[in-house]
């Protein structure tokens, strides 16, 4: 079987682009001190803009989350 990209080109469609999964864990509570959601560690603006971010922007944001976790919970390594 051919890879998805080859089949998409043959069918005159753009290849499928892998999507970055939302970091939402269903614990939606903003911390007044940090401005970050205690569940996913994103700001309200980042949460609201998630659906419109491109893949590179989502990956950049996801890469920041371990560092944010370490700042908000010193017991957790980045």
PyMOL commands that set and color helices and strands:
alter all, ss='L'
color gray80, all
select helices_A, chain A and resi 4-10+44-52+55-72
alter helices_A, ss='H'
color red, helices_A
deselect
rebuild
show_as cartoon
